[in-house]
Each structure stands twice: as structure tokens, then as C-alpha cells.
Amino acid sequence: MRYLIQGGESELRLTTLLGFTDIRSKPTIQALKDHLQSNHLGLPDTRAAIRNGIELSNFSRALKRLNEVAEQYEVLKAYELQHLKSAKR
């Protein structure tokens, strides 16, 4: 399942999620920004990879990992929200 939306992510969300990964390549990070961030271009994956001089396979792997982290984050948020609701009762 995809948790990240092309051209629909804030800089803060993307930076935060990247902090939970081992993605450190500047061209890869820039390609992810060009693809995902709302204040960037929202480029298709192929164009984002080409524009930043990285292999599409490397971009796809990074995007997959970022989506995995986003999924884990959403699961945690849901758990905490439920915990807070039950604690208020």
C-alpha cells in the first residue's frame, strides 16, 4: 500500500520520515523531494530519477523503503490515538 502521495507531501513530513531511514544519498533525497513534495515539482518517478542522475531502481527502492516507514508511522499514530481515547474514559 502507498502511504505517500506524489506531489502531496510536506517538507516536514518527508524530512521526518527520511530521518527514520538510512537513505543519505543527496541525489536520491532530491529525487524523492521532486517526486513527493508539494512545494517541489511532483514529478513522475522516472523523471525525478533522471533529473537527479540516479538509477530508477535505486529511486524505486528508496521510495519503497520510505513508504514502509510511513506505514509504520501511521500504525503507531493509530495506536497512540486509540490509547489516548481509552485513557480519557
Order of alpha helices (4+ residues) and beta strands (2+ residues): alpha-alpha-alpha-alpha
